[in-house]
Each structure stands twice: as C-alpha cells, then as structure tokens.
Amino acid sequence: MGISSALDWWDDWKLRILVLGSNTIQLFLFIYGGVRWHRISLWFRLCIWLAYIGGDSLAIYALATLFNRHKHEAPAASELEVLWAPILLIHLSGQDMIASYSIQDNYLWWRQVVTLVSQVTVAMYVFCLAWSGKKILLKAAVLLFIVGILKFCAKPWALKRAIIRSIARHPPSVPRRKKLIGSGGGQLADYWRSCTTGFIPTVTMFVVSRELRERPQPNDETEAVKQGERREGGQFHENLERSTVKTAIEPVVEQQKKEEEEEEEEEEEEEEEEEDLINLNEYVERAKEIMNRQGQLSKPTLRRLQSVLQPELFMADAFVTYSKRLKILQFLMAINTNYSYRVIRAGLFDVYIRLYTRVRVTITPIASWLRLLSILLATTAAGLYARSHKDMYNKHDITVTYILFFSTALLELISSVTLCRLFFPLAVWPATDRRNQMVDQQSVIWCAARMTKKPNCLLWLSACIYCDALVNQRWYIKQTPSMDRIFEAVKHHVIFYGWSKYIKSAASYRRFNCMRGQLALKKFLPGSAKDHPAASKHLLVVGNSLSIPFDESVLLWHIATEIWFHHQTRTSNDDNTSLDSAVPLGLEISRYMMYLFTSQPEMLMPGTRSHLFANACDDITFMAKYSDIVGHSITLAQAAQQLAKGILHTARHRWVYGDCVGPLIPKACELADALIFFMEELLDHSTLEKMVRDVWIEMLCYTASRCGGYLHAVSLGSGIEPLTLVWFSQCYLGMETMADRLQRPVPEPEKEEEKTQGAQDSNKE
C-alpha cells in the first residue's frame, strides 16, 4: 500500500473517523464527566480534560470538513453525510455532568454564543446546499436540527447562570420575594421566571431526609401514651380497654397536627424576622444558648432550618446575616453526629453541581419539557431513518449514520433517566470512596532526603533542564486517608474549645478566630513552667514562633514537628486511628500544609512566599553534609529519619555551618529542642502529642478562614480539598468568615484615643 493509496483512503474515511471520534468522546464525557468531583488520579483527570477540550474542537473540525466536501457538488452516494451536521451540533452542546471544566470557563459564555451562531449557520447552510434526497430523511434531519439547536442554546445559558457573582446577586431568597411582590414585568414575566427557575432540589435535602427517616418513630403504644401524658399535663383521658389501637394512634395524629401548626407559626415569624439584623454580641449570646440546649428538634423544624442552608453564598464571599448563621448552627447541632460530615460534603456538592454542571437549567420546568421534546424528536428521527430506503447510498455511510442516530437517541434517553446522578455523587471507577478520604502530603525533610540520595532517572532528566527542584516538590506527593479525622478534630476544636469554653463575648469570638496555636500552648503548658530554671528560654522560643509571619511560622513548626517526631521513640501499640493519636494527625496536617505551601500557596495565605520551601530544602541539604547519613542504598524513610536527627545535632554547633545557612533552619531546631525539653521535663508524651496536634488544628483553621470563597470554589473542580472542607465546616459552625471580617465595623479613631487616654490616666493615678 503506497502513500497515494493511504492518502486516498484517508480522504474517503476522514469525515467518518471524525464524527465517530466525536461520538465516542461524548459517550466518555457522559460516563466520566461527573467523576471530577471525586479525588481521582492525575492521568485520568488529564483524560477528562483532553476529552472536554478536544470534543468541541473535533466537532467543529468535522463540520468544517463537511462544509469543504459539500460546498461544491458531491457524489450522490455520499449525500448521507449531510445528515451528520445536526448530530455534530448535538455534540457541540456537550453533556450535563460537565458544563465547564474550570470555573473560568463560565465567564466565557458569550464566546459560546458566538460559536452557537456560527456553527448553526454553517450546519444549516451545508445541509440546504447539499441535500436533495428523500423527504423522510429530510424530516429526520429537521427533527435533529431542532434537538441540536435547543441543546446548544442551553450551553451558554447554563454557563451564564453558573457565574459565581450571579450567585451573590440572585440568592435563593430573591425568587421567594419575586413570588410575593411580583417581578415588575407583569404576569407573563412572572410566569417566565417561574418556568426558568422553579424548584431545584439539593443533595443536602436528600441527606437530611435520610437522617429524618432513620430517626425512631413514635409508633408503639408506650411512646404514644408518653406523648399523650406530656401533652395533657399528666392526664391521659382515654380508655385503653375500649380501643388500644385508637389510643395509640390519636396522640400521634394530634402531635403531628401540633407540629404542623408550630411549623406554620414559625414560618410566619421567619418571614417577619427575615431582615432582623443582629449585631455580633447578640449573635454570640444566641449561639451560646444553642450550644447549651443541644438536643433533637422536631422534623418540621429541621426541614425549615434545612431550607436556610445556602452554601453557594459562602462560596461567593457574600455576607450571610447572623440570624441565618444562627439557624445554620442550630440545624447542624440538632442533626445526628454521624450525619454532620455528610451534610458538609453534601453542601459542597451542591455548590459543585451549580458551578460545574447544568443543574441550574436542567431541573427547571421549561428545561424538563424541552428535554422530553428532545427525547421524542431524537427517537422519532432514528425511527424515520430506520424505515427509509438507503440502497443508493454508500454502505459505510449507512452504518456510520445508524451508529450516530441511535447512539444520540439512546444518550438522550439515558441522560434523562440517570439525571438523578446529579444528586447522588456515586464513585465510578477509577474513583473510590477511599480515595475521597485522601489528603495530600509533602515534607521538607522528604525533599531534602531525596536530594541527598542518588537521583533517579526522573530527577536526573529534570536536573538537565534546571527544574529538578520543581519536580521534587510537585511530583512526589504522597496521600493518606484522613479527611474524616481532620473534620472530627476541627469540629471538636470549634465546639468544645471554642463555643463551650473560650468564647464568652464578641471580643473573645474574634480572638478565637485569630488563634494559630496560642490557645493550644495555653491549654497544655502548665502555669508553673515559668518557674522552671531552664524553661523560660524554651517558652520564649515557642511563643516567638507564633508571632512571626504566617508562612514562616508554618514552615518553622513543620520542620520542628518532623524533627521532634523522628527524635522520639515510637511504641508498637500506637493507635493511629483514634482522635487522641495526636502525632500522626499532627504530622498529616503539617505535611498537608506543606503541600499547600508548594502546590497551592494562594490558598495557604495571600502573599505566601513559596520559595521559602526551596530555600529550607537547600539549607537542610547543605547541613546534611555534616550529618551521619549512611550511603545511598538506604530507603527514603530511613534517610529522612537520619537527616532529621542529623540536622538537629548540627544546628547545636553553629560554628560548623556559620553563615552558609539561613536563620530558618536553626530556629526550627531551637523549636524542636523546646518540644523535646517539654516532653522530657514538663509534660508526658501523650500530652505533648495533643498540644502539637492542636497547634496544627488552629493553624489549619486560621489559614482556611483567610482563604477566599472563590479559591475554594475553584478547587472544587478537582475534588474536595481538605482545606475547603475545614473552611466550610467553620462556616456552618458559626465561625468568622472573610466577609464577616471585611464587613466588620471599624472603631472610630476618636473613641479609641479616648479609651487609650483614659487608661493612661487611670494608670497614673
């Protein structure tokens, strides 16, 4: 087979390969478009990205090829290719589960409008120019054109409604207000608004409904009697001998009626108090009351409180009033403890399906009718094609057209039946539930130990192009399944140490949200430590480590935690699965913070200097020359352990390295010495483990609250980031958000000066 024969074959099969490839990509996106929500491997995420980018390009290129082949007279046998034009328009509309790959794609909705106009024009022009076949196939083509145009129009509409600033501009309360007062455009405008918005269920609703179904029901006679006695003040005026069934049922019915009446009264009060603005002092007082009276609420009350959950407002960095925050806190404290983690994840998934899928335009009355119409038109077109006579056309074109018509009809039908996948984020291979618990891990000690060993092929090749440091930081990322443990630790920290103990007023509420380890030191270090003859120096070192810039403080504590962990003796019966196994959890949080430091520094803290990690790695590598690391044949874990102990010994002799090493590593070794001193002299082993764990929990909460909601929304495109889970948990648990901090009223300078002057005068007296 010569080159000319190969070129002839390619000219004959080029368009068929393009349309079949486009059809295959759409099937792939239909199956795996929603897997991005899960934490999947990098290679599979790359495949999804290539399919998302290449799907539109391939369909547009196929339309251009079709136009070039039929702009002049083509053979009658190839006339069937013109029927592929509406199929390619349907491919250009994409899939419901992946409306956009990144959040920036939503802002390019106007570009999709231009693509819509141009490609529809080209497809219809080619069809009108080249078609001269049978009327039955003409009817099938017209039906598919209607389906393609309708689905293509939904694409820019979905992108526009998923813009994050439109979330803050049109919160869920706006449609309710428009329903009460009208939109100002008459009945037609109100009807159109109801058709394009409608009721959109959320994943949180399904989770809460499941929690309510699993609650015990008062169906037995004893429980009914108890409810009747409570309701009648101890007098139960029923004759049990007359009718036991009636006696058991009537109190339940009366209780349900009473709950419905209470629900209606609460809804009326909610509408009256919707704009009830309370200040921070009142918010703290009411939140403390909610914590003090923890207990299960009635089901109608829980359903009412569940409607207040608006996770998209937090993602939009919108200011959520304190009255709504109180209801969210009350709801989260009333549900079952086992369901709080599910509710948090469900809220994040609600944001994901709003920003990255077409749920906002799919679950609406008008979209439902249009989808039903698309199914009918697509199946009718496939039936018309099957009934038509096609003997005069190319047999390969007939087969390809069969595949395209019936796969399109089948995909339309299945996508409607499986639309519930939007609300049930099932893990489809290669995603697994275990991978959803993974937390990325990075360490300065690992990177430095890898540089002291003989480089592998990847590091050697990257060193040839001067990017070995980048590969060392970004490629060798480990993972550990501890997402739920981190959530439980943060929840325990906020509820037990925050609301229950520390927070007493608005001032203490603000101080608690600014803690980044100070509270942990105050909790665990005894007050008598200052009287210890050698403790004052170490206390000063620990205190100063939390008062420097945050990126330096995180790196300092990370290195000190690694050194201290490798220094201590680990027993074989450690339980790393419990919350009290502080060292493993503290290390995991520390190494996750290092992952943020190197891979996503903008999420760690605005202004984070990520080059500090590389500088610290170079300094440790330099100090490793004076430590006792045994050859290149040892494992990475052994090298890291020897390196951690070696640099601690080297740092105690400053004359060895002089000014060749920056101040960060020696300070980290001083902090590690302080931790070792506390473990040996002041605290027992388990207490110091808890202190280190709580320091890292406070740092994690501190950096999560300083990261904007937009960055958290961006990270949802690649699965739940642990930092996003922590931030969202803090929002639901009533902690301060970035919007709260920016909206906070600033004290007047005159009043502050008066207070300062008054304090000075009182001190003089």
ABEGO torsion letter per residue (X at the ends): XBAAAAAAAAAAAAAAAAAAAAAAAAAAAAAAAAAAABBBBAAAAAAAAAAAAAAAAAAAAAAAAAAAAAABBBBAAAAAAAAAAAAAAAAAAEBAABABABAAAAAAAAAAAAAAAAAAAAAAAAAAAABABBAAAAAAAAAAAAAAAAAAAAAAAAAAAABAAAAAABBAAAAAAAAAAEAGAEAAAAAAAAAAAEBBBBAAAAAAAAAAAABBBBABAAAAAAAAAAAAGGBBBBBAAABAAAAAAAAAAAAAAAAAAAAAAAAAAAAAAAABBBBAAAAAAAAAAAAAABEBBBAAAAAAAAAABBAAAAAAGBBBBAAAAAAAAAAAAABBAAAAAAAAAAAAAAAAAAAABAAAAABBAAAAAAAAAAAAAAAAAAAAAAABBAAABBAAAAAAAAAAAAAAAAAAAAAAAAAAAAABBBBBOABBAAAAABBBBBBAAAAAAAAABBBBAAAAAAAAAGAAAAAAAAABBBBBBAAAAAAAAAAAAAAAABAAAABABAAAAAAAAABAGAAAAAAABBAAAAABAAAAAAAAAAAAAAABBAAAAAAAAAAAAAAAAAABBBBAABBAABAABAAAAAAAAAAAAAAAAAABAAAABBGBBAAAAAAAAAAAAAAAAABBBBEAABBAAAAAAAAAAAAAAAAABAAAAEAABBAAAAAAAAAAAAAAAAAAAABBAAAAAAAAAAAAAAAAAAAAAABBAAAAAAAAAAEBBAAAAAAAAAAAAGBBBAAAAAABBBBBAAAAAAAAAAAAAAAAX
